[in-house]
Amino acid sequence: MSTVQISWYDPEQTIICTEYSGAWTWDDFHATLEAVVDMMQSVNYRVDLIVAPHRNAVMPKGSSEPHFKRALQLMPPNFGIQVIVSHGILSRTVASIFLKISKNSAFHNRLFFVTDVDEAHQIILKERQCSAAPTHA
């Protein structure tokens, strides 16, 4: 079994889910990133992303910051929000790094942390409703 699984979460292909398990590498991360960007670019509407590391996922050694910065830079215009499932030390580490590097960018408001995939889906649905609501001047 591969250490990373990438799939459309929904049949409408509006949400991508990446699942990390076991010991994965930065090469795995970048291959996943390229696949996610390709999937997003294959459609002409908003696509949201769920990152769901399993409890047994082991983050690669070395600084993750340049890898995560590259990920933020590569996201296409139709990228919606990213929801990270956070239930272990790896997830909390990823969360803190993403928050640090996105603090001064427009991406900061498009990053959410939850405890399971069902909650991630609910956050996406709720955020889509909010973003579709008319704004008042």
VOBA-1610 file (N, C-alpha, C; in pm, whole numbers, padded with zeros to 5 digits, always signed):
BEGIN
Met+00084-00119+00000Met+00000+00000+00000Met+00088+00124+00000Ser+00051+00218-00083Ser+00124+00344-00090Ser+00107+00421+00040Thr+00204+00508+00070Thr+00195+00588+00191Thr+00099+00706+00176Val+00062+00738+00052Val-00031+00848+00029Val-00138+00803-00070Gln-00262+00826-00033Gln-00375+00799-00121Gln-00439+00933-00156Ile-00468+00952-00284Ile-00529+01076-00333Ile-00656+01037-00407Ser-00767+01101-00372Ser-00891+01068-00441Ser-00988+01185-00434Trp-01085+01181-00525Trp-01197+01273-00516Trp-01282+01224-00400Tyr-01316+01312-00310Tyr-01396+01277-00193Tyr-01543+01259-00231Asp-01586+01336-00330Asp-01727+01337-00370Asp-01740+01307-00519Pro-01854+01251-00561Pro-01872+01218-00703Pro-01876+01341-00793Glu-01908+01458-00736Glu-01912+01582-00816Glu-01771+01637-00842Gln-01671+01577-00781Gln-01531+01618-00795Gln-01510+01764-00756Thr-01557+01798-00634Thr-01537+01932-00581Thr-01447+01932-00457Ile-01415+01811-00407Ile-01329+01798-00290Ile-01228+01687-00316Ile-01102+01719-00292Ile-00995+01619-00301Ile-00955+01581-00159Cys-00932+01452-00137Cys-00887+01405-00007Cys-00752+01336-00023Thr-00655+01379+00057Thr-00525+01311+00060Thr-00511+01245+00197Glu-00469+01119+00197Glu-00453+01045+00321Glu-00310+00995+00329Tyr-00240+01037+00433Tyr-00102+00996+00456Tyr-00100+00887+00562Ser-00018+00783+00538Ser-00005+00678+00639Ser+00140+00630+00640Gly+00181+00579+00755Gly+00317+00527+00767Gly+00421+00636+00747Ala+00540+00592+00714Ala+00653+00684+00693Ala+00651+00729+00547Trp+00621+00856+00526Trp+00622+00911+00391Trp+00740+01007+00378Thr+00773+01041+00255Thr+00891+01124+00227Thr+00848+01257+00168Trp+00945+01349+00159Trp+00914+01477+00093Trp+00889+01454-00056Asp+00952+01352-00115Asp+00921+01318-00254Asp+00775+01275-00267Asp+00726+01197-00170Asp+00584+01158-00169Asp+00496+01283-00161Phe+00535+01376-00074Phe+00458+01500-00056Phe+00450+01577-00187His+00564+01594-00256His+00566+01672-00380His+00491+01602-00493Ala+00500+01470-00498Ala+00423+01395-00598Ala+00273+01411-00571Thr+00236+01407-00444Thr+00097+01427-00406Thr+00052+01568-00443Leu+00135+01666-00412Leu+00104+01805-00443Leu+00080+01822-00593Glu+00168+01766-00675Glu+00152+01777-00820Glu+00023+01711-00867Ala-00010+01596-00809Ala-00135+01527-00846Ala-00257+01610-00805Val-00252+01670-00687Val-00363+01753-00639Val-00380+01874-00730Val-00272+01940-00764Val-00280+02057-00853Val-00337+02016-00989Asp-00290+01902-01043Asp-00342+01853-01171Asp-00493+01826-01163Met-00536+01765-01052Met-00679+01736-01035Met-00759+01866-01029Met-00709+01964-00955Met-00778+02092-00945Met-00785+02160-01081Gln-00677+02153-01156Gln-00673+02219-01286Gln-00754+02145-01393Ser-00798+02023-01361Ser-00876+01947-01459Ser-01023+01991-01463Val-01061+02078-01370Val-01198+02128-01365Val-01194+02281-01361Asn-01307+02343-01392Asn-01310+02491-01396Asn-01400+02548-01288Tyr-01403+02486-01172Tyr-01481+02535-01060Tyr-01400+02513-00932Arg-01451+02568-00825Arg-01383+02559-00695Arg-01362+02414-00652Val-01241+02389-00599Val-01209+02258-00542Val-01147+02281-00405Asp-01200+02211-00305Asp-01147+02218-00168Asp-01062+02095-00142Leu-00979+02103-00039Leu-00883+01997-00010Leu-00893+01953+00136Ile-00904+01822+00155Ile-00897+01764+00289Ile-00765+01688+00298Val-00686+01719+00400Val-00562+01646+00428Val-00588+01564+00553Ala-00581+01432+00537Ala-00620+01343+00646Ala-00509+01243+00678Pro-00411+01285+00758Pro-00307+01189+00797Pro-00365+01085+00893His-00328+00960+00871His-00369+00855+00964His-00288+00870+01093Arg-00335+00807+01198Arg-00265+00816+01327Arg-00124+00759+01320Asn-00098+00670+01225Asn+00035+00609+01215Asn+00128+00685+01119Ala+00083+00799+01067Ala+00165+00875+00971Ala+00287+00934+01042Val+00401+00922+00975Val+00528+00973+01028Val+00581+01077+00931Met+00596+01199+00979Met+00644+01309+00897Met+00793+01292+00869Pro+00837+01327+00747Pro+00980+01315+00714Pro+01066+01409+00799Lys+01191+01374+00811Lys+01286+01458+00884Lys+01319+01582+00802Gly+01368+01683+00870Gly+01406+01807+00803Gly+01295+01910+00812Ser+01331+02032+00778Ser+01235+02142+00786Ser+01123+02123+00684Ser+01001+02133+00730Ser+00885+02121+00641Ser+00846+02255+00579Glu+00894+02363+00637Glu+00850+02495+00593Glu+00869+02520+00443Pro+00984+02490+00383Pro+00996+02519+00239Pro+00900+02434+00155His+00872+02314+00199His+00781+02226+00126His+00638+02279+00131Phe+00597+02325+00249Phe+00462+02377+00264Phe+00448+02512+00194Lys+00552+02594+00196Lys+00548+02721+00123Lys+00528+02696-00026Arg+00601+02597-00079Arg+00587+02563-00221Arg+00444+02519-00250Ala+00387+02442-00160Ala+00249+02396-00179Ala+00153+02514-00190Leu+00169+02613-00102Leu+00082+02730-00107Leu+00100+02806-00238Gln+00223+02814-00287Gln+00251+02888-00410Gln+00194+02819-00533Leu+00182+02687-00530Leu+00137+02612-00647Leu-00014+02598-00659Met-00087+02634-00555Met-00232+02616-00560Met-00292+02701-00673Pro-00375+02639-00757Pro-00434+02712-00869Pro-00545+02807-00822Pro-00590+02896-00911Pro-00692+02996-00873Pro-00824+02934-00824Asn-00856+02814-00867Asn-00984+02754-00826Asn-00973+02677-00693Phe-00860+02689-00626Phe-00845+02628-00495Phe-00933+02702-00395Gly-01013+02627-00320Gly-01103+02687-00223Gly-01040+02696-00085Ile-01066+02595-00002Ile-01009+02592+00132Ile-00939+02460+00155Gln-00855+02457+00257Gln-00787+02335+00298Gln-00829+02305+00441Val-00870+02181+00464Val-00908+02137+00597Val-00817+02023+00636Ile-00744+02040+00746Ile-00651+01938+00793Ile-00714+01866+00912Val-00719+01734+00901Val-00769+01652+01011Val-00654+01639+01111Ser-00677+01685+01231Ser-00572+01691+01332Ser-00609+01606+01453His-00543+01490+01466His-00573+01404+01579His-00448+01346+01645Gly-00332+01392+01604Gly-00209+01340+01663Gly-00100+01444+01656Ile+00018+01406+01701Ile+00133+01497+01706Ile+00171+01543+01566Leu+00167+01452+01467Leu+00201+01490+01330Leu+00106+01598+01281Ser-00021+01577+01300Ser-00120+01674+01254Ser-00103+01808+01322Arg-00076+01806+01451Arg-00057+01932+01523Arg+00069+02003+01473Thr+00173+01928+01441Thr+00296+01987+01387Thr+00269+02051+01253Val+00200+01977+01165Val+00164+02031+01033Val+00079+02156+01050Ala-00017+02150+01140Ala-00106+02264+01163Ala-00028+02387+01205Ser+00063+02370+01301Ser+00138+02486+01350Ser+00227+02544+01241Ile+00285+02460+01158Ile+00371+02509+01050Ile+00289+02584+00945Phe+00176+02524+00904Phe+00089+02592+00807Phe+00041+02726+00859Leu+00004+02731+00985Leu-00041+02858+01042Leu+00071+02961+01041Lys+00192+02917+01073Lys+00306+03009+01075Lys+00334+03066+00937Ile+00339+02980+00835Ile+00378+03028+00703Ile+00264+03098+00630Ser+00140+03075+00673Ser+00028+03141+00605Ser-00020+03264+00679Lys+00041+03294+00793Lys-00005+03402+00881Lys-00026+03534+00807Asn+00062+03568+00718Asn+00055+03697+00650Asn+00009+03684+00505Ser-00068+03582+00475Ser-00113+03565+00337Ser-00264+03548+00333Ala-00319+03560+00214Ala-00463+03541+00195Ala-00503+03397+00227Phe-00409+03307+00222Phe-00437+03166+00249Phe-00476+03143+00395His-00433+03229+00485His-00456+03209+00628His-00604+03188+00660Asn-00692+03261+00596Asn-00835+03249+00622Asn-00898+03130+00551Arg-00819+03057+00475Arg-00872+02941+00402Arg-00816+02811+00456Leu-00772+02812+00580Leu-00711+02695+00643Leu-00788+02663+00771Phe-00834+02538+00781Phe-00915+02494+00894Phe-00859+02364+00951Phe-00882+02341+01079Phe-00837+02218+01145Phe-00955+02154+01215Val-00969+02024+01197Val-01080+01949+01254Val-01027+01817+01308Thr-01116+01738+01369Thr-01072+01612+01429Thr-01106+01488+01347Asp-01192+01501+01245Asp-01218+01385+01160Asp-01267+01431+01022Val-01271+01337+00928Val-01304+01369+00789Val-01449+01416+00776Asp-01539+01357+00852Asp-01680+01402+00846Asp-01691+01549+00886Glu-01619+01588+00989Glu-01619+01727+01032Glu-01558+01817+00924Ala-01455+01767+00856Ala-01393+01842+00747Ala-01496+01870+00638His-01572+01769+00603His-01675+01785+00500His-01779+01889+00544Gln-01818+01886+00670Gln-01916+01982+00721Gln-01861+02125+00718Ile-01732+02141+00751Ile-01668+02274+00745Ile-01670+02326+00601Ile-01640+02239+00507Ile-01640+02279+00365Ile-01780+02323+00323Leu-01880+02244+00356Leu-02017+02280+00320Leu-02059+02413+00382Lys-02026+02431+00510Lys-02061+02556+00579Lys-01988+02675+00518Glu-01860+02660+00489Glu-01781+02769+00432Glu-01831+02803+00291Arg-01873+02703+00215Arg-01928+02728+00082Arg-02057+02808+00092Gln-02140+02777+00191Gln-02264+02853+00210Gln-02233+02998+00243Cys-02135+03019+00330Cys-02098+03155+00370Cys-02041+03233+00254Ser-01957+03169+00173Ser-01895+03241+00062Ser-01992+03266-00051Ala-02101+03188-00057Ala-02201+03208-00162Ala-02306+03310-00120Ala-02309+03343+00009Ala-02409+03439+00058Ala-02377+03577+00004Pro-02479+03653-00031Pro-02454+03789-00080Pro-02396+03877+00031Thr-02310+03966-00008Thr-02253+04059+00089Thr-02326+04192+00079His-02330+04264+00189His-02398+04393+00191His-02294+04504+00195Ala-02318+04607+00118Ala-02224+04719+00114Ala-02244+04812+00231
//
